[in-house]
Amino acid sequence: MLRLALPADIPEMEKLLQSSVSQLSIGYYTPQQIRSSLQYLFGVDSQLIRDGTYMIYEKEGRMAACGGWSKRHTLYGGDQYKPTLDPFLDPALHAARIRAFFVHPDFARQGIGRQMIQACQEAARQAGFSRFELGSTLPGVPLYRAMGYRECDRQEITFPDGVLFPIIRMCKP
């Protein structure tokens, strides 16, 4: 079942994303990159919840995944990564952001991420957007490619502890 996320969901979403990043990033990132990304980058973006664009997928009575889309400038990162509120994007000029997708390892590769991305793209289209952009982790690239996204740019974040973390910016017309 897909539903909008609520502020009360944040603690469970934080646990879900910790499990997702910790387990599904193995083999793509080093253990230090995973630890640093959880400390400095990945976390719930509460602005998405306030905007009503962040969703939760529940299966078997559990939170199986979370993710959303944004009509704001930020491409990736949780509250701890963003210094200020995001300005709004103009749908005539900018691509909607597909944001903050995390699937619990127990539910990985069951089509949940694909369903959620499709729902987000449809909601963004209804809000006037016709293009999409996202910042993908390395494990997410195959899914996004399969859904018609292409690599637009490679970025490397330097965390405060000096650890480098690659992100792939992907676009879909």
C-alpha positions in Angstrom: 0.0 0.0 0.0 1.3 3.4 -1.0 0.5 6.5 1.2 1.9 9.9 2.0 4.5 10.1 4.7 3.6 11.9 8.0 5.9 13.6 10.5 5.1 10.7 12.9 6.7 8.3 10.4 10.2 9.9 10.6 11.7 7.7 13.3 10.7 4.5 11.4 11.8 6.0 8.1 15.2 6.8 9.7 15.6 3.1 10.7 14.5 2.0 7.2 17.1 4.2 5.5 19.9 3.1 7.9 19.1 -0.5 7.0 18.8 0.2 3.3 22.1 2.1 3.0 24.0 -0.2 5.3 23.1 -3.4 3.5 22.3 -2.5 -0.1 25.4 -0.4 -0.6 27.8 -3.2 0.2 30.0 -3.9 -2.8 29.3 -0.5 -4.3 30.9 1.7 -1.5 33.5 1.1 1.1 32.4 0.6 4.7 33.8 4.1 5.5 31.8 5.6 2.7 28.7 4.0 3.9 29.2 5.2 7.5 30.0 8.7 6.4 27.1 8.9 4.1 24.7 7.9 6.9 26.3 10.6 9.1 26.5 13.5 6.7 24.2 12.9 3.7 21.4 10.4 4.1 18.4 11.2 6.3 14.8 12.1 6.0 14.2 15.4 4.2 11.3 16.8 6.3 10.6 19.4 3.7 9.3 16.7 1.4 6.9 15.5 4.1 5.7 19.1 4.6 5.2 19.5 0.9 3.2 16.3 0.7 5.5 14.7 -1.9 7.1 12.0 0.2 5.6 8.5 0.2 5.8 5.3 2.2 5.1 1.8 0.8 3.8 -0.6 3.4 3.8 -4.4 2.8 3.1 -7.2 5.2 2.3 -4.7 7.9 5.8 -3.1 7.7 7.3 0.0 6.2 9.0 -1.5 3.1 10.2 1.6 1.3 10.1 5.4 1.3 10.7 7.9 -1.5 9.3 10.9 -3.1 9.6 13.8 -5.5 10.2 17.4 -5.1 9.2 20.7 -6.6 12.2 22.3 -4.9 15.9 22.9 -5.9 17.7 20.3 -3.7 18.7 17.1 -5.6 19.7 14.9 -2.7 20.4 14.8 1.0 18.5 14.7 4.3 17.9 17.6 6.7 21.4 17.3 8.0 22.8 18.0 4.5 20.7 21.0 3.6 21.5 24.4 5.2 18.4 26.2 4.3 14.9 25.7 2.9 14.8 25.0 -0.8 13.4 27.5 -3.3 10.6 26.3 -5.5 11.3 25.1 -9.1 9.4 26.4 -12.1 7.9 23.4 -14.0 8.2 25.3 -17.3 12.0 25.7 -16.8 13.1 22.9 -14.4 12.9 19.2 -13.9 11.1 17.7 -10.9 13.4 16.0 -8.5 13.0 12.3 -7.7 14.3 12.1 -4.1 15.3 10.0 -1.2 14.4 6.5 -2.2 15.2 3.8 0.3 14.0 0.2 0.2 14.3 -2.1 3.2 16.7 -5.0 2.3 13.9 -7.5 3.1 11.8 -6.0 0.3 14.6 -5.2 -2.3 14.1 -6.3 -5.9 10.4 -6.8 -5.6 9.3 -3.9 -7.9 8.4 -1.6 -5.0 10.9 1.1 -6.0 9.7 1.0 -9.6 6.1 1.4 -8.5 7.0 4.3 -6.2 9.0 6.1 -8.9 6.1 5.7 -11.3 3.7 7.2 -8.7 6.1 10.1 -8.1 6.6 10.8 -11.8 2.8 10.9 -12.2 2.3 13.2 -9.3 5.0 15.5 -10.6 3.4 15.5 -14.1 0.1 16.5 -12.5 1.9 19.4 -10.8 3.1 20.6 -14.3 6.5 19.0 -14.6 7.5 17.2 -17.8 11.2 16.3 -17.0 12.8 14.5 -14.1 16.2 14.6 -12.4 17.7 12.7 -9.5 21.0 12.1 -7.7 21.6 8.3 -7.7 23.8 6.2 -5.5 25.7 3.5 -7.3 23.3 0.7 -6.3 20.3 2.7 -7.7 21.8 3.3 -11.2 20.5 0.0 -12.8 16.9 0.7 -11.7 16.9 4.2 -12.9 18.5 3.3 -16.2 15.8 0.6 -16.7 13.2 3.3 -16.1 14.5 5.6 -18.8 16.9 7.8 -16.9 20.4 8.5 -18.3 23.5 9.7 -16.7 23.9 13.5 -17.0 26.8 14.1 -14.6 29.0 12.5 -12.0 29.6 14.3 -8.8 31.8 13.5 -5.8 30.8 14.8 -2.4 33.6 15.4 0.1 32.3 14.8 3.6 33.6 16.7 6.7 35.7 13.7 7.6 37.4 13.8 4.2 35.7 10.8 2.7 34.7 11.1 -0.9 31.3 9.8 -2.0 30.3 9.5 -5.7 26.8 10.4 -6.8 25.4 10.0 -10.4 23.1 12.8 -11.5 20.5 11.2 -13.9 17.9 12.9 -16.1 14.8 11.8 -17.8 13.1 13.9 -20.5 
